[in-house]
């Protein structure tokens, strides 16, 4: 398996690191521990990091900025961030303690990048639209992203969780460098929708978030009761008591394949994603998990093993939506 994958005109180490969990989504996190986790990632050479404006309402970017300042390591990192959510306080309800509204208006994008740069203390190498705003013409939002690039405020631009038609249209307006999507043996729908093939056709690099199926492919999730307070998975139908027991058929078979291969289930999942040509960005809160995940770069899959995984994925597709109704309404635009 390659130690790096191409990202446009450069090579980046794989797998990368998704930082969301250091601020939200998987229960409370401790900043002191998080900084040690980032330090371990840097030490290992896991330097393709992903964050977003919405993660912790700016906390995530600020934490990474603090780490960069304390360690003087900006030139050793590739930092991707995402904008496009307008965040306003609201009484705690649902799976987030604030209101998220998608906006891709040019003036918002122009302000987002300034706020991101301030929190990071530097520029983001890659800046995405986190979700697509149907009320803003794509010609306006993509032009605003491209302007950031020409102004030198970011090097690359991308889209996240759009549909194939939107990606194709965006690529006619400006060169889109990256497409971030959920992708793993637990979720392969973007293969059937044509989004992945469209990205490949257009020369758009695929970045895979939740490459461990939001942690379930590690074998650690056996029941909805396993989720702690503040864990977003408790709101996801695919993990509820109606769907999870049957969905564990895929997980259990996947764990057996990993045992047969002599690696961890997480490493097998990441090796599979990398073998598809996508850059996975698994998230974790601990340095030990970063080590385990980064070890996937040493897992070589034979054609027979890839076929076994593919057969398993096709035979035991999980049931249930991958997001709550609200979050499902924001994807695929």
C-alpha positions in Angstrom: 0.0 0.0 0.0 1.4 3.5 -0.8 2.6 5.6 2.1 1.3 8.6 0.4 -1.5 9.5 -2.0 -1.7 12.3 -4.6 -3.5 15.4 -3.6 -3.6 17.4 -6.8 0.1 18.5 -7.4 1.5 17.1 -4.1 1.8 13.9 -2.2 0.3 13.6 1.3 0.8 10.9 4.0 -2.1 8.6 4.5 -4.2 8.2 6.5 -4.8 11.7 7.7 -6.5 12.9 10.9 -10.0 14.2 11.4 -10.1 16.6 14.4 -13.8 17.0 15.0 -13.9 14.7 18.0 -11.5 17.0 19.9 -14.4 19.6 20.1 -17.7 17.9 19.5 -19.6 14.8 18.4 -18.2 12.0 20.6 -18.7 13.3 24.1 -16.5 15.6 26.2 -12.8 16.1 25.3 -10.0 17.4 27.3 -7.8 20.1 25.6 -4.7 19.0 27.4 -5.2 15.4 26.2 -6.1 16.7 22.7 -2.9 18.6 22.4 -1.0 15.5 23.2 -2.9 13.6 20.6 -2.0 16.2 18.0 1.6 16.0 19.1 1.6 12.2 18.6 0.1 12.6 15.2 2.8 15.1 14.2 5.5 12.8 15.6 4.3 9.9 13.5 4.1 12.0 10.4 0.3 12.0 10.3 0.2 15.6 9.0 -3.0 15.8 6.8 -5.4 17.4 9.3 -9.1 18.3 8.9 -11.1 20.8 10.9 -14.1 23.1 10.3 -15.5 26.4 11.5 -18.5 24.6 12.9 -16.6 22.1 15.1 -17.1 23.5 18.6 -18.1 26.8 17.1 -14.5 27.6 16.3 -12.9 25.8 19.2 -11.4 23.1 16.9 -9.6 25.6 14.7 -8.4 27.5 17.7 -7.1 24.4 19.3 -5.1 23.5 16.2 -3.9 27.1 16.1 -2.7 26.9 19.7 -0.8 23.7 18.9 0.8 25.2 15.8 1.9 28.3 17.8 3.3 26.3 20.7 5.2 23.9 18.4 6.2 26.1 15.5 5.2 23.4 13.1 3.0 25.1 10.5 5.3 24.1 7.6 5.0 20.4 8.5 1.2 20.3 8.3 -1.5 20.3 5.7 -4.5 21.9 7.2 -8.0 21.7 5.7 -11.0 23.5 7.1 -14.6 24.0 6.0 -17.0 26.9 6.1 -20.7 27.4 5.2 -22.6 27.0 8.5 -24.1 30.0 10.2 -24.2 29.1 13.9 -26.5 30.8 16.4 -27.3 29.8 20.0 -30.5 28.0 20.9 -31.8 26.0 23.9 -30.2 22.6 24.0 -32.2 20.1 22.0 -31.5 17.4 19.4 -27.9 16.4 19.0 -26.3 19.9 19.0 -26.6 22.8 21.5 -26.8 25.4 18.8 -28.6 26.2 15.6 -26.9 25.4 12.3 -28.0 27.1 9.1 -26.2 26.6 5.8 -25.1 29.7 4.0 -22.7 30.0 1.1 -23.2 33.7 0.5 -20.0 35.4 -0.8 -19.8 37.9 2.0 -20.1 35.0 4.5 -17.3 33.1 2.8 -15.1 36.2 2.8 -15.7 36.6 6.6 -15.3 32.9 7.4 -11.8 32.7 5.9 -10.7 35.7 8.0 -12.0 34.1 11.1 -10.4 30.8 10.2 -7.1 32.4 9.6 -7.3 34.3 12.9 -8.1 31.1 14.9 -5.4 29.0 13.1 -2.9 31.9 13.2 -2.2 30.9 9.6 -3.9 30.0 6.4 -5.8 26.8 5.7 -4.2 24.8 2.8 -7.6 23.7 1.7 -10.9 25.4 2.3 -14.3 23.7 1.6 -17.9 24.6 1.5 -19.1 22.3 4.3 -22.5 21.9 2.8 -24.3 23.4 -0.2 -26.7 26.3 0.2 -29.6 25.9 -2.3 -30.5 29.6 -1.8 -27.1 30.9 -3.1 -26.3 30.4 -6.8 -23.4 28.1 -7.3 -21.8 30.7 -9.6 -21.6 33.1 -6.7 -20.4 30.7 -4.0 -17.8 29.0 -6.2 -16.5 32.3 -7.5 -16.1 33.4 -3.9 -14.1 30.3 -3.0 -11.9 30.8 -6.1 -11.3 34.4 -5.1 -9.8 33.2 -1.8 -7.4 31.1 -3.8 -6.4 33.9 -6.1 -5.9 36.2 -3.1 -3.6 33.7 -1.5 -5.8 33.0 1.5 -5.9 29.3 0.7 -4.1 27.1 -1.7 -6.9 24.7 -2.6 -10.7 24.7 -2.6 -13.3 21.9 -2.2 -16.8 20.8 -1.7 -18.3 18.5 0.9 -21.3 16.1 0.6 -22.7 17.6 -2.6 -24.2 15.6 -5.4 -22.6 14.6 -8.7 -24.5 17.3 -10.7 -23.4 20.0 -8.3 -19.8 18.9 -8.5 -19.8 18.8 -12.3 -21.4 22.3 -12.4 -18.9 23.7 -9.9 -16.0 22.3 -11.9 -17.2 24.4 -14.9 -16.9 27.5 -12.8 -13.5 26.9 -11.1 -11.1 24.0 -10.6 -12.4 22.1 -7.5 -9.4 20.4 -5.9 -11.2 18.2 -3.3 -14.4 16.4 -2.5 -15.0 15.4 1.1 -17.6 12.6 1.5 -18.5 9.9 4.0 -16.9 6.7 2.6 -16.0 3.3 4.2 -17.0 -0.3 4.0 -19.9 0.8 6.3 -21.1 3.4 3.7 -20.5 3.0 0.0 -23.6 4.8 -1.4 -21.6 7.4 -3.2 -20.3 4.7 -5.4 -23.8 3.9 -6.6 -24.8 7.6 -6.9 -22.1 8.3 -9.4 -20.5 10.9 -7.1 -17.2 9.1 -6.7 -16.9 8.3 -10.4 -17.7 11.9 -11.3 -14.9 13.1 -9.0 -12.4 10.8 -10.5 -13.4 11.8 -14.0 -13.0 15.5 -13.1 -9.6 15.1 -11.3 -11.1 16.0 -7.9 -9.3 14.3 -5.0 -11.6 12.3 -2.7 -11.3 12.8 1.0 -13.1 10.2 3.1 -14.5 11.2 6.5 -15.9 8.6 8.9 -13.7 5.9 7.2 -14.3 3.7 10.3 -18.0 3.9 10.0 -18.1 6.4 12.9 -16.2 3.9 14.9 -18.4 0.9 14.5 -15.9 -1.0 12.2 -13.4 -1.1 15.1 -15.8 -3.6 16.8 -16.1 -1.4 19.9 -19.8 -0.5 19.4 -22.2 -3.3 20.3 -25.3 -1.4 21.5 -26.8 2.1 21.6 -26.2 2.0 25.3 -22.4 2.2 24.5 -22.8 5.9 23.6 -22.0 8.4 26.2 -23.8 11.7 26.7 -23.1 14.1 23.9 -22.3 11.3 21.4 -23.9 12.3 18.1 -24.3 8.6 17.1 -27.1 8.2 19.6 -29.3 10.3 17.1 -28.4 8.2 14.0 -30.9 5.6 12.9 -28.2 3.2 11.7 -27.0 2.9 15.3 -30.4 2.6 17.0 -31.9 -0.5 18.6 -34.0 -1.2 15.6 -31.1 -1.3 13.1 -27.8 -1.9 15.0 -28.2 -5.6 15.9 -28.6 -6.6 12.3 -26.0 -4.2 11.1 -23.4 -5.9 13.4 -23.4 -8.8 10.9 -21.1 -6.7 8.7 -19.0 -5.6 11.7 -18.5 -9.1 13.0 -17.6 -10.4 9.6 -15.2 -7.5 9.2 -13.5 -8.2 12.5 -13.0 -11.8 11.5 -11.3 -10.6 8.2 -9.0 -8.4 10.2 -8.1 -11.2 12.5 -7.3 -13.4 9.5 -5.2 -10.6 8.0 -3.3 -10.0 11.3 -4.3 -6.4 11.7 -6.9 -4.4 13.6 -10.3 -3.9 12.1 -9.6 -0.1 12.0 -6.4 -0.7 10.0 -8.3 -3.0 7.6 -11.0 -0.4 7.0 -8.5 2.3 6.4 -6.4 0.1 4.1 -9.5 -0.6 2.1 -10.4 3.1 1.7 -6.8 3.9 0.7 -6.9 1.1 -1.9 -9.9 2.9 -3.5 -7.7 5.9 -4.0 -9.3 8.1 -1.3 -7.5 9.9 1.5 -9.1 8.8 4.8 -9.3 11.2 7.8 -10.2 9.0 10.8 -10.8 10.9 14.0 -9.8 10.0 17.5 -9.1 11.6 20.8 -6.1 9.6 21.9 -2.5 9.2 20.7 -2.8 5.4 21.0 -5.6 5.4 18.4 -3.6 7.7 16.1 -0.8 5.2 16.2 -3.1 2.3 15.4 -4.8 4.2 12.6 -1.5 5.4 11.0 -0.3 1.8 11.1 -2.8 1.1 8.3 -0.2 2.4 5.9 1.7 -0.8 6.4 -1.3 -3.1 5.6 -1.1 -4.4 2.0 -4.3 -5.8 0.6 -4.1 -8.6 -2.0 -6.7 -8.6 -4.8 -8.3 -11.6 -3.1 -8.6 -9.7 0.1 -10.0 -6.6 -1.6 -12.6 -8.9 -3.3 -13.5 -10.5 0.1 -14.1 -7.1 1.6 -16.1 -6.0 -1.5 -18.3 -9.1 -1.3 -18.9 -8.5 2.4 -19.9 -4.9 1.8 -22.3 -5.9 -1.0 -23.8 -8.9 1.0 -24.3 -7.1 4.4 -25.1 -3.5 3.6 -26.2 -1.8 6.9 -29.8 -0.6 7.1 -30.9 2.8 8.5 -30.1 6.4 7.6 -26.5 7.6 8.3 -27.7 10.8 9.9 -30.6 12.2 11.8 -33.4 13.7 9.6 -32.0 17.2 10.1 -28.5 16.3 9.0 -29.8 14.2 6.1 -31.6 17.2 4.8 -28.2 19.0 4.4 -26.4 16.4 2.2 -26.7 15.4 -1.4 -27.5 18.9 -2.7 
